[in-house]
Amino acid sequence: MLSRVGGLSRIGRKRLGRQFGWLWAAYAVSAYGSGLGFGALPLIAVLALHAGPAQVSALSAVGPAVGALIAVPLAPWVEFRRKRPVMIAMDLIRFAAMATIPLAYAIGLLGLVQLLVVSAVVAAAKIAFNAASGAHLKALIRPDDLLVANARFESTNWSSIAIGPPLGGAAIGLFGPVTTVVADALSYLLSALGITTIRGREETPRPIGSTPVRAGAVLDGWRHILGDPGLRALYLNNMLVGGLIMATEPLLAVLLLRQLHFPAWQYGLAFAAPCLGGLIGSRLAQRVVARYGRHRVFRTVGTLRAVWLIGLVFVRPGVVGLVTVMAVELAIIVNMSLYTPVLATYRLERTPKHLVARTLSAWSIGQQASIAVCTALGGLLADATGPRTALAVAGLLVLATPLLLPRRDQASAHEPEPSLSHS
């Protein structure tokens, strides 16, 4: 028993190699830049362009939706190219796109259309980057280390959001609404530089056998997901949960900043402080899986991440309202940060190497599409009835999502890797 506890306590300190260290460092730089710029585009729309609920929701919905469409034909392109150059290219594209915002703001030409275009470009580049990164990670480390690696990425993500938004809110208050966009843009440039330090020869991937890449290869990621019962259930569940939770972000921006008159630093604090819970959940992921099993994590933690959103309906002005937002976000984040690395590891384990980039692209595109649809509908509902009503609808709908979680036979950890003959 003592040896088991000791082994588990060493999980967080396990060394995964220098190449993984550089990949993790590049991810961390980008994540902390994005943490500083958390919600930057909706915030700029509200503070600099005086946008209303429908416009803010459109910004949060249309940009990612268009970006997801752009990313669809990119999936086979990413699959059959070396992954490090792809990641560097996507970082440079995001840097260039984000850099246009402070330039336009400085000369007085910034508008909602530009924010929409930048949002779409960044969303498409992010999908391609994540697909390449996931495929590279699977090739870089041993299968037994995937959960440890994914938990470290998850921990870094939440710590960046915990630290970034308060600093970003303070920077916005001192230097103006586009300050954090500059930091976010520079973080992509630094991430690209970090990825260039990863050494080792990377072969150009080839299609399996002698079959050339078909025109329909763009759909192979969805074929794989929908053909695997466990992945299919998790995919549908994650799309709805993620879409409904993310749809509340622009609604809360309008409610807190315009209707309840929270200062920008409190708005940032409301989302940043609970992210410390992400450090707890991500560090517990491997221990919880080792003790209770992956299926129980999917069912129990997958349910717990969905039951708290309705609490945002009860937000009020002042300290009580701030504490309410923080408590709801903390409960959601602890469960999501435990659930996400387990899901990411299962997804990589269930996907053959020659399908990883297309599967991850399909997963991200579906997620972005769901977020876009839910956000757009939430914005329209908020425009007609008010943001609080829209928050209530999202909170009630998400309560039904645990019904989509996989049964034990669907999420078996012992099935062999599926393969597709049409690749």
Secondary structure as UniProt FT lines:
FT   HELIX           2..9
FT   HELIX           11..13
FT   HELIX           18..36
FT   TURN            37..39
FT   HELIX           40..47
FT   HELIX           53..71
FT   TURN            72..73
FT   HELIX           74..79
FT   HELIX           83..106
FT   TURN            107..108
FT   HELIX           112..140
FT   HELIX           143..145
FT   HELIX           146..175
FT   TURN            177..178
FT   HELIX           179..196
FT   TURN            209..210
FT   HELIX           215..219
FT   HELIX           220..227
FT   HELIX           229..254
FT   HELIX           255..259
FT   HELIX           264..272
FT   HELIX           273..275
FT   HELIX           276..292
FT   HELIX           294..296
FT   HELIX           297..301
FT   HELIX           302..304
FT   TURN            305..306
FT   HELIX           309..314
FT   HELIX           318..349
FT   HELIX           353..355
FT   HELIX           356..385
FT   HELIX           387..397
FT   HELIX           398..404
FT   TURN            408..411
FT   TURN            413..414
FT   TURN            421..422
//
